Amino acid sequence: MSEYTHILVPVDLRQHSHIVLQRAAFTASLHKAQLTVLHVVEYLPLDPVGDTLSPTPMEVTDELAKQAEVRLADLCADLAIKTQNQIVRIGATQDEIVEVAKEQQADLIVIGNHERHGIGVLFSRTEDRVLHSATCDILAVHLPTD
């Protein structure tokens, strides 16, 4: 079995993102692999107000992406992850994770796995979709419930 050379770690920038990032960084150090950190901002396609004076959905999404870049940089600073290894994308989370993994030729994706309870079980599970769509190995990091 060969070692991993490029690890992609998508983070949602919520409370436990640092746990996923630390686990990915540790794995990257063991394998002497490159580490790329990704955050995906979901595109907001509809203008719920319909008010021409309000910002357009694309303007709101672009602003969210700018804010995400700052938050991602803060998260990566503790582990000295370089800016060129930080990516913010706009789109469908699972699609962007799989696409970036292909573009970066990642051979491992380290992703957080949030346990779901009650009605939350019925909603989209990004981890499951990535698991079934990615062409590389997946390491799921079990995260505490919020």
C-alpha atoms as a printed R data frame, in Angstrom:
    type eleno elety resid chain resno       x      y      z
1   ATOM     1    CA   MET     A     1   0.000  0.000  0.000
2   ATOM     2    CA   SER     A     2   1.394  3.381 -0.985
3   ATOM     3    CA   GLU     A     3   1.322  6.465  1.187
4   ATOM     4    CA   TYR     A     4  -1.064  9.341  0.605
5   ATOM     5    CA   THR     A     5   0.439 12.279 -1.279
6   ATOM     6    CA   HIS     A     6  -2.363 14.845 -1.319
7   ATOM     7    CA   ILE     A     7  -5.091 15.171  1.291
8   ATOM     8    CA   LEU     A     8  -8.193 17.312  0.857
9   ATOM     9    CA   VAL     A     9 -10.066 18.402  3.982
10  ATOM    10    CA   PRO     A    10 -13.412 20.109  3.475
11  ATOM    11    CA   VAL     A    11 -14.536 22.106  6.511
12  ATOM    12    CA   ASP     A    12 -17.875 23.746  7.227
13  ATOM    13    CA   LEU     A    13 -16.351 26.419  9.525
14  ATOM    14    CA   ARG     A    14 -18.687 25.457 12.340
15  ATOM    15    CA   GLN     A    15 -17.820 24.594 15.922
16  ATOM    16    CA   HIS     A    16 -15.887 21.353 15.333
17  ATOM    17    CA   SER     A    17 -14.034 22.188 12.111
18  ATOM    18    CA   HIS     A    18 -10.747 22.449 14.003
19  ATOM    19    CA   ILE     A    19 -11.049 18.778 15.009
20  ATOM    20    CA   VAL     A    20 -11.337 17.648 11.383
21  ATOM    21    CA   LEU     A    21  -8.509 19.942 10.311
22  ATOM    22    CA   GLN     A    22  -6.197 18.749 13.095
23  ATOM    23    CA   ARG     A    23  -6.859 15.100 12.204
24  ATOM    24    CA   ALA     A    24  -6.171 15.820  8.530
25  ATOM    25    CA   ALA     A    25  -2.991 17.745  9.334
26  ATOM    26    CA   PHE     A    26  -1.760 14.906 11.528
27  ATOM    27    CA   THR     A    27  -2.465 12.383  8.757
28  ATOM    28    CA   ALA     A    28  -0.707 14.625  6.234
29  ATOM    29    CA   SER     A    29   2.349 14.875  8.472
30  ATOM    30    CA   LEU     A    30   2.502 11.085  8.868
31  ATOM    31    CA   HIS     A    31   2.475 10.625  5.101
32  ATOM    32    CA   LYS     A    32   4.449 13.778  4.273
33  ATOM    33    CA   ALA     A    33   1.479 14.694  2.081
34  ATOM    34    CA   GLN     A    34   0.288 18.016  0.762
35  ATOM    35    CA   LEU     A    35  -2.802 19.307  2.580
36  ATOM    36    CA   THR     A    36  -5.513 21.383  0.908
37  ATOM    37    CA   VAL     A    37  -8.364 22.875  2.947
38  ATOM    38    CA   LEU     A    38 -11.704 23.558  1.265
39  ATOM    39    CA   HIS     A    39 -14.822 25.427  2.317
40  ATOM    40    CA   VAL     A    40 -17.908 25.523  0.102
41  ATOM    41    CA   VAL     A    41 -20.411 28.358  0.264
42  ATOM    42    CA   GLU     A    42 -23.785 27.132 -0.922
43  ATOM    43    CA   TYR     A    43 -25.094 29.331 -3.754
44  ATOM    44    CA   LEU     A    44 -28.312 31.174 -2.872
45  ATOM    45    CA   PRO     A    45 -30.297 31.058 -6.153
46  ATOM    46    CA   LEU     A    46 -33.508 32.812 -5.109
47  ATOM    47    CA   ASP     A    47 -34.287 36.329 -3.987
48  ATOM    48    CA   PRO     A    48 -36.923 35.661 -1.314
49  ATOM    49    CA   VAL     A    49 -37.904 39.322 -1.016
50  ATOM    50    CA   GLY     A    50 -37.966 40.185 -4.707
51  ATOM    51    CA   ASP     A    51 -36.889 43.721 -3.810
52  ATOM    52    CA   THR     A    52 -34.634 45.327 -6.408
53  ATOM    53    CA   LEU     A    53 -33.070 47.534 -3.706
54  ATOM    54    CA   SER     A    54 -31.829 44.541 -1.739
55  ATOM    55    CA   PRO     A    55 -28.568 42.861 -2.715
56  ATOM    56    CA   THR     A    56 -28.866 40.182 -5.371
57  ATOM    57    CA   PRO     A    57 -28.397 36.544 -4.360
58  ATOM    58    CA   MET     A    58 -25.015 36.549 -6.132
59  ATOM    59    CA   GLU     A    59 -23.892 39.634 -4.192
60  ATOM    60    CA   VAL     A    60 -24.906 37.974 -0.922
61  ATOM    61    CA   THR     A    61 -23.144 34.747 -1.931
62  ATOM    62    CA   ASP     A    62 -19.989 36.636 -2.925
63  ATOM    63    CA   GLU     A    63 -19.996 38.421  0.431
64  ATOM    64    CA   LEU     A    64 -20.403 35.088  2.238
65  ATOM    65    CA   ALA     A    65 -17.437 33.739  0.242
66  ATOM    66    CA   LYS     A    66 -15.278 36.712  1.284
67  ATOM    67    CA   GLN     A    67 -16.220 36.174  4.919
68  ATOM    68    CA   ALA     A    68 -15.464 32.461  4.553
69  ATOM    69    CA   GLU     A    69 -11.982 33.239  3.217
70  ATOM    70    CA   VAL     A    70 -11.215 35.229  6.377
71  ATOM    71    CA   ARG     A    71 -12.628 32.556  8.688
72  ATOM    72    CA   LEU     A    72 -10.779 29.800  6.796
73  ATOM    73    CA   ALA     A    73  -7.506 31.726  7.069
74  ATOM    74    CA   ASP     A    74  -8.046 32.080 10.822
75  ATOM    75    CA   LEU     A    75  -8.746 28.350 11.159
76  ATOM    76    CA   CYS     A    76  -5.652 27.449  9.143
77  ATOM    77    CA   ALA     A    77  -3.335 29.907 10.919
78  ATOM    78    CA   ASP     A    78  -2.829 27.698 13.983
79  ATOM    79    CA   LEU     A    79  -1.494 24.898 11.797
80  ATOM    80    CA   ALA     A    80   0.503 27.225  9.509
81  ATOM    81    CA   ILE     A    81  -1.403 26.099  6.413
82  ATOM    82    CA   LYS     A    82  -0.422 28.395  3.560
83  ATOM    83    CA   THR     A    83  -2.966 30.581  1.764
84  ATOM    84    CA   GLN     A    84  -2.345 28.770 -1.542
85  ATOM    85    CA   ASN     A    85  -3.570 25.583  0.155
86  ATOM    86    CA   GLN     A    86  -6.883 27.172  1.161
87  ATOM    87    CA   ILE     A    87  -9.812 27.133 -1.263
88  ATOM    88    CA   VAL     A    88 -13.267 28.694 -1.010
89  ATOM    89    CA   ARG     A    89 -15.779 27.631 -3.648
90  ATOM    90    CA   ILE     A    90 -19.384 28.553 -4.349
91  ATOM    91    CA   GLY     A    91 -21.765 25.753 -5.307
92  ATOM    92    CA   ALA     A    92 -23.286 22.506 -4.096
93  ATOM    93    CA   THR     A    93 -21.097 21.253 -1.252
94  ATOM    94    CA   GLN     A    94 -20.809 17.585 -2.219
95  ATOM    95    CA   ASP     A    95 -20.248 18.395 -5.922
96  ATOM    96    CA   GLU     A    96 -17.527 20.912 -5.142
97  ATOM    97    CA   ILE     A    97 -15.740 18.536 -2.754
98  ATOM    98    CA   VAL     A    98 -15.629 15.798 -5.388
99  ATOM    99    CA   GLU     A    99 -14.598 18.272 -8.119
100 ATOM   100    CA   VAL     A   100 -11.794 19.839 -6.073
101 ATOM   101    CA   ALA     A   101 -10.531 16.375 -5.106
102 ATOM   102    CA   LYS     A   102 -10.245 15.525 -8.811
103 ATOM   103    CA   GLU     A   103  -8.667 18.871 -9.729
104 ATOM   104    CA   GLN     A   104  -6.115 18.627 -6.926
105 ATOM   105    CA   GLN     A   105  -5.529 14.917 -7.569
106 ATOM   106    CA   ALA     A   106  -6.238 14.212 -3.915
107 ATOM   107    CA   ASP     A   107  -5.903 10.594 -2.906
108 ATOM   108    CA   LEU     A   108  -7.607 11.058  0.480
109 ATOM   109    CA   ILE     A   109 -10.507 13.207  1.651
110 ATOM   110    CA   VAL     A   110 -10.780 13.775  5.408
111 ATOM   111    CA   ILE     A   111 -14.336 14.827  6.213
112 ATOM   112    CA   GLY     A   112 -16.253 15.463  9.406
113 ATOM   113    CA   ASN     A   113 -19.142 13.146 10.182
114 ATOM   114    CA   HIS     A   114 -21.928 14.754 12.209
115 ATOM   115    CA   GLU     A   115 -24.226 12.289 13.908
116 ATOM   116    CA   ARG     A   116 -27.864 13.003 13.089
117 ATOM   117    CA   HIS     A   117 -30.878 12.470 15.322
118 ATOM   118    CA   GLY     A   118 -34.624 12.812 14.857
119 ATOM   119    CA   ILE     A   119 -35.738 14.741 11.806
120 ATOM   120    CA   GLY     A   120 -32.114 15.602 10.950
121 ATOM   121    CA   VAL     A   121 -31.730 12.051  9.618
122 ATOM   122    CA   LEU     A   122 -34.050 12.962  6.735
123 ATOM   123    CA   PHE     A   123 -31.951 15.850  5.436
124 ATOM   124    CA   SER     A   124 -28.969 15.820  3.076
125 ATOM   125    CA   ARG     A   125 -25.879 14.057  4.334
126 ATOM   126    CA   THR     A   126 -22.911 15.547  2.546
127 ATOM   127    CA   GLU     A   127 -20.590 12.874  3.940
128 ATOM   128    CA   ASP     A   128 -22.657 10.053  2.411
129 ATOM   129    CA   ARG     A   129 -22.856 11.734 -0.983
130 ATOM   130    CA   VAL     A   130 -19.117 12.380 -1.062
131 ATOM   131    CA   LEU     A   131 -18.434  8.790 -0.011
132 ATOM   132    CA   HIS     A   132 -20.421  7.460 -2.964
133 ATOM   133    CA   SER     A   133 -19.169 10.015 -5.516
134 ATOM   134    CA   ALA     A   134 -15.459 10.423 -4.801
135 ATOM   135    CA   THR     A   135 -12.865  8.366 -6.605
136 ATOM   136    CA   CYS     A   136 -10.349  8.423 -3.752
137 ATOM   137    CA   ASP     A   137 -10.237  7.175 -0.174
138 ATOM   138    CA   ILE     A   138 -12.356  8.854  2.506
139 ATOM   139    CA   LEU     A   139 -11.543  9.222  6.195
140 ATOM   140    CA   ALA     A   140 -14.590 10.218  8.231
141 ATOM   141    CA   VAL     A   141 -13.846 11.958 11.520
142 ATOM   142    CA   HIS     A   142 -16.610 11.339 14.038
143 ATOM   143    CA   LEU     A   143 -17.666 14.641 15.566
144 ATOM   144    CA   PRO     A   144 -19.578 15.276 18.770
145 ATOM   145    CA   THR     A   145 -23.181 16.373 18.394
146 ATOM   146    CA   ASP     A   146 -23.761 20.110 18.717
